[in-house]
Amino acid sequence: MTQSWTIKDLLAISRAPFLALIPAVLFPAMVLSYQLTGQLAVDLCVLILLAALSAHIAANALNEYQDFNSGLDETTHRTPFSGGSGTLPAKPWLASSAKWLFAVTFLVMVVIGGYLSWRVGREILPLGILGGLIILVYTRWINRMPLACLFAPGIGFGLLMVNGTVFLMTGGFSVAAQYISWVVFFLCNGLLLLNQIPDIEADKAVGRRHLPILLGLRPTAWLYLLLLVGAYGSLIVGERLGALPATTLIALVTFPLGLLIWRGVLRSSEYPDELVPALGRNVLLVLITPVLVGVGLALG
């Protein structure tokens, strides 16, 4: 048996299909930046995209490595949307490759972030430092703090990435970006919340304390509904207060899908087969909704 790695292995450790979240959440930020300045610097767009992708890959690779070392991968109930990629349990010699993938992509993120802060403004540094800390401590520490675990994804993908992108593209922070970032904040929190449900027993065994462990399935489903209300409510409030054009309300077309997901999670306590389709639909919801916000901005 060969003990080498392939690009396919690295893509699996990176959880490549989930990297689509990066362009989805950056799209409305880029559209807003163009509307605020009348231009888009292509080199800035590329650097921001590379830094964001590197951050996401670093987080995924570190999570894969630490979950494998803790023994969690041997007990988790893996689905297409939770439980890791399964690469390291199948090929344990790739553990060092996962560690190196983390180190390299984290370094790329730091170097690009440092350059961008020098080029545009040091006001972006606190956002970058907070994002880096979340990556480093998420698996070992944040997963043991229920509220921090709930909010960490939304802080990273929403409050930091969306606001950071608009700052880097325009040189300032924007009220409209705030509302967009809160939409992404609530959606991404809901994404991870539901993806934790299949791992409740395995996560409990290694000392994690996220909200699905503490609350159980049905209260977690109701919490998910509250997060949906927060996401779409942020969009509506932003439009009502004049920060966002009315055309951004086109993103409300995904709300019925959210209700379908919520119903599927509620039903999964009686019909477990309902959970995996609900997780898949939730991924689509989180990808499509920010893109529709960006389309609405362009139309407005």
C-alpha positions as CSV (number, residue, x, y, z in Angstrom):
1,M,0.0,0.0,0.0
2,T,1.5,3.3,-1.0
3,Q,1.7,6.0,1.6
4,S,1.8,9.1,-0.6
5,W,-0.8,11.8,-1.0
6,T,-2.7,13.0,-4.0
7,I,-4.4,16.2,-4.9
8,K,-7.7,14.4,-4.5
9,D,-6.7,13.6,-0.9
10,L,-5.9,17.2,-0.2
11,L,-9.2,18.3,-1.7
12,A,-11.0,15.8,0.6
13,I,-9.1,17.1,3.7
14,S,-10.0,20.6,2.6
15,R,-13.7,19.5,2.3
16,A,-13.6,21.1,-1.1
17,P,-17.4,21.0,-1.8
18,F,-18.0,23.3,1.2
19,L,-15.5,25.9,-0.1
20,A,-18.3,27.1,-2.3
21,L,-19.5,29.1,0.7
22,I,-16.7,31.6,0.3
23,P,-17.7,33.0,-3.2
24,A,-21.3,32.8,-2.1
25,V,-20.8,35.1,1.0
26,L,-18.2,37.4,-0.8
27,F,-20.5,38.0,-3.8
28,P,-22.9,40.5,-2.2
29,A,-19.9,42.2,-0.5
30,M,-18.2,42.7,-3.9
31,V,-21.4,43.9,-5.5
32,L,-21.9,46.4,-2.7
33,S,-18.3,47.6,-2.9
34,Y,-18.7,48.3,-6.7
35,Q,-21.9,50.3,-6.0
36,L,-20.1,52.3,-3.3
37,T,-17.0,53.1,-5.4
38,G,-18.0,52.6,-9.0
39,Q,-15.1,50.3,-9.6
40,L,-13.6,46.9,-8.6
41,A,-9.8,46.4,-8.3
42,V,-9.3,43.0,-9.8
43,D,-6.1,42.3,-7.9
44,L,-7.8,43.1,-4.6
45,C,-10.7,40.8,-5.5
46,V,-8.3,38.0,-6.2
47,L,-6.3,38.5,-3.0
48,I,-9.4,38.7,-0.9
49,L,-10.8,35.5,-2.4
50,L,-7.4,33.7,-1.9
51,A,-7.2,34.8,1.7
52,A,-10.7,33.7,2.4
53,L,-10.3,30.3,0.7
54,S,-7.0,29.8,2.6
55,A,-8.7,30.6,5.9
56,H,-11.5,28.1,5.2
57,I,-9.1,25.4,4.1
58,A,-6.9,26.0,7.1
59,A,-10.0,25.7,9.5
60,N,-11.1,22.5,7.7
61,A,-7.7,20.8,7.6
62,L,-7.0,21.6,11.3
63,N,-10.4,20.2,12.2
64,E,-9.7,17.0,10.2
65,Y,-6.4,16.6,11.9
66,Q,-7.6,17.2,15.5
67,D,-10.7,15.1,15.1
68,F,-8.6,12.2,13.9
69,N,-6.1,12.6,16.7
70,S,-8.8,12.7,19.4
71,G,-10.4,9.5,18.1
72,L,-13.6,11.3,17.3
73,D,-13.4,10.1,13.6
74,E,-13.7,6.5,14.7
75,T,-17.0,7.0,16.5
76,T,-18.8,9.7,14.5
77,H,-21.9,9.0,12.4
78,R,-20.7,10.4,9.1
79,T,-23.1,12.0,6.6
80,P,-22.4,13.9,3.4
81,F,-22.8,17.1,5.5
82,S,-21.3,16.2,8.9
83,G,-18.7,14.1,10.6
84,G,-15.7,15.1,8.5
85,S,-14.4,13.8,5.2
86,G,-13.4,10.4,6.5
87,T,-10.1,10.7,4.7
88,L,-7.7,10.3,7.7
89,P,-9.4,7.2,9.2
90,A,-9.2,5.6,5.8
91,K,-5.6,6.8,5.2
92,P,-4.0,7.5,8.6
93,W,-0.6,8.3,7.1
94,L,-2.2,11.5,5.7
95,A,-2.4,13.0,9.1
96,S,0.9,14.9,8.6
97,S,-0.3,16.1,5.2
98,A,-3.4,17.5,6.9
99,K,-1.2,19.3,9.4
100,W,1.0,20.7,6.7
101,L,-2.0,21.8,4.6
102,F,-3.3,23.7,7.7
103,A,0.1,25.4,8.2
104,V,0.6,26.4,4.6
105,T,-2.9,27.8,4.1
106,F,-2.9,29.6,7.5
107,L,0.4,31.2,6.5
108,V,-1.0,32.2,3.1
109,M,-3.9,33.8,4.9
110,V,-1.6,35.7,7.3
111,V,0.7,37.0,4.6
112,I,-2.1,38.2,2.3
113,G,-4.0,39.7,5.3
114,G,-0.8,41.5,6.4
115,Y,-0.3,42.9,2.9
116,L,-3.9,44.0,2.6
117,S,-3.8,45.8,5.9
118,W,-0.7,47.6,4.9
119,R,-2.2,48.5,1.5
120,V,-5.6,49.6,2.6
121,G,-5.6,50.3,6.3
122,R,-4.7,48.9,9.7
123,E,-8.3,49.1,10.9
124,I,-8.8,45.7,9.3
125,L,-6.2,44.0,11.5
126,P,-8.5,43.3,14.5
127,L,-10.9,41.5,12.2
128,G,-8.1,39.4,10.8
129,I,-6.7,38.6,14.2
130,L,-10.1,37.5,15.5
131,G,-10.6,35.3,12.4
132,G,-7.3,33.6,12.9
133,L,-7.9,33.0,16.6
134,I,-11.3,31.4,15.8
135,I,-9.5,29.0,13.4
136,L,-6.9,28.1,15.9
137,V,-9.1,27.4,18.9
138,Y,-12.4,26.3,17.4
139,T,-12.0,22.5,17.5
140,R,-10.3,22.2,20.9
141,W,-11.9,25.0,22.9
142,I,-14.9,26.7,21.2
143,N,-16.7,23.4,20.8
144,R,-16.8,23.1,24.6
145,M,-18.5,26.6,24.9
146,P,-22.1,26.3,23.7
147,L,-22.8,29.9,22.8
148,A,-19.4,30.6,21.4
149,C,-19.8,27.4,19.3
150,L,-23.1,28.6,18.0
151,F,-21.9,32.1,17.0
152,A,-18.3,31.4,15.7
153,P,-19.3,30.4,12.1
154,G,-21.4,33.4,11.7
155,I,-18.8,35.7,13.1
156,G,-16.2,34.3,10.8
157,F,-18.1,34.1,7.5
158,G,-20.5,37.0,8.2
159,L,-19.3,39.7,10.5
160,L,-15.6,39.4,9.6
161,M,-15.6,38.3,5.9
162,V,-18.4,40.5,4.6
163,N,-17.4,43.6,6.5
164,G,-13.7,43.0,5.9
165,T,-14.2,42.6,2.2
166,V,-16.2,45.9,1.9
167,F,-13.6,47.7,4.0
168,L,-10.7,46.4,1.8
169,M,-12.6,47.3,-1.4
170,T,-13.8,50.7,-0.4
171,G,-11.5,51.9,2.4
172,G,-14.4,52.2,4.9
173,F,-17.1,50.3,6.7
174,S,-20.6,50.4,5.4
175,V,-24.1,50.3,7.1
176,A,-25.4,48.2,4.2
177,A,-22.5,45.8,4.7
178,Q,-23.6,45.4,8.4
179,Y,-27.0,44.2,7.4
180,I,-25.7,41.8,4.8
181,S,-23.2,40.5,7.3
182,W,-26.0,39.8,9.8
183,V,-27.9,37.8,7.2
184,V,-24.8,35.7,6.6
185,F,-24.1,35.5,10.3
186,F,-27.5,33.9,11.1
187,L,-27.5,31.6,8.1
188,C,-24.0,30.2,8.8
189,N,-24.8,29.7,12.5
190,G,-27.8,27.7,11.4
191,L,-25.7,25.7,8.9
192,L,-23.3,24.4,11.6
193,L,-26.0,24.0,14.2
194,L,-27.9,21.4,12.1
195,N,-24.7,19.7,10.9
196,Q,-23.8,19.0,14.6
197,I,-27.0,16.9,15.1
198,P,-25.7,13.6,13.7
199,D,-22.6,13.9,15.8
200,I,-24.3,14.5,19.2
201,E,-23.3,11.2,20.8
202,A,-19.7,11.1,19.3
203,D,-19.1,14.8,20.3
204,K,-20.4,14.2,23.8
205,A,-18.0,11.3,24.2
206,V,-14.9,13.5,23.6
207,G,-16.1,16.3,25.9
208,R,-17.8,18.7,23.5
209,R,-20.7,20.9,24.7
210,H,-22.4,22.4,21.8
211,L,-26.1,23.3,21.9
212,P,-27.5,20.2,20.1
213,I,-25.9,18.2,22.9
214,L,-27.4,20.4,25.7
215,L,-30.8,20.9,24.1
216,G,-31.6,17.8,22.2
217,L,-33.1,17.6,18.7
218,R,-36.5,19.4,18.9
219,P,-35.3,22.4,20.8
220,T,-32.4,22.6,18.4
221,A,-34.9,22.7,15.5
222,W,-36.7,25.6,17.1
223,L,-33.4,27.4,17.7
224,Y,-32.8,26.9,13.9
225,L,-36.1,28.6,13.2
226,L,-35.0,31.6,15.3
227,L,-31.8,31.9,13.3
228,L,-33.8,31.9,10.1
229,V,-36.0,34.7,11.5
230,G,-32.8,36.6,12.4
231,A,-31.4,36.2,8.9
232,Y,-34.4,37.2,6.9
233,G,-35.4,39.8,9.6
234,S,-31.9,41.5,9.2
235,L,-32.6,41.8,5.4
236,I,-36.1,43.2,6.0
237,V,-34.9,45.7,8.6
238,G,-32.0,46.8,6.4
239,E,-34.5,47.5,3.5
240,R,-37.0,49.2,5.8
241,L,-34.4,51.6,7.2
242,G,-33.1,52.4,3.7
243,A,-29.7,50.7,4.0
244,L,-30.6,48.1,1.3
245,P,-32.6,48.5,-1.9
246,A,-36.0,46.9,-2.1
247,T,-34.7,44.5,-4.7
248,T,-32.6,42.7,-2.1
249,L,-35.9,41.3,-0.8
250,I,-35.7,38.9,-3.7
251,A,-33.7,36.7,-1.3
252,L,-36.9,36.1,0.7
253,V,-37.9,33.5,-1.9
254,T,-35.7,31.1,0.0
255,F,-37.6,31.5,3.2
256,P,-40.1,28.7,2.4
257,L,-37.2,26.4,1.8
258,G,-36.0,27.3,5.3
259,L,-39.4,26.3,6.7
260,L,-39.2,23.0,4.8
261,I,-35.8,22.4,6.4
262,W,-37.1,23.2,9.9
263,R,-40.1,20.9,9.4
264,G,-37.7,18.1,8.2
265,V,-35.5,18.5,11.3
266,L,-38.6,18.4,13.6
267,R,-39.8,15.2,11.8
268,S,-36.4,13.6,12.1
269,S,-37.0,12.7,15.7
270,E,-39.7,10.3,14.5
271,Y,-38.3,9.6,11.0
272,P,-34.5,9.7,11.1
273,D,-34.3,9.5,7.3
274,E,-35.7,13.1,7.1
275,L,-32.5,14.6,8.6
276,V,-30.0,14.1,5.8
277,P,-32.3,15.7,3.1
278,A,-32.8,18.6,5.5
279,L,-29.1,19.0,5.9
280,G,-28.6,19.0,2.1
281,R,-31.4,21.6,1.6
282,N,-29.8,23.8,4.3
283,V,-26.5,23.9,2.5
284,L,-28.4,25.1,-0.6
285,L,-30.2,27.7,1.4
286,V,-27.0,29.1,2.8
287,L,-25.3,29.2,-0.6
288,I,-28.3,30.6,-2.6
289,T,-29.5,33.3,-0.2
290,P,-26.4,35.5,-0.1
291,V,-26.1,35.2,-3.9
292,L,-29.7,36.5,-4.2
293,V,-28.9,39.4,-1.9
294,G,-26.0,40.3,-4.3
295,V,-28.3,40.0,-7.3
296,G,-30.8,42.2,-5.5
297,L,-28.1,44.8,-4.8
298,A,-27.1,44.7,-8.5
299,L,-30.7,45.2,-9.6
300,G,-31.2,48.0,-7.1
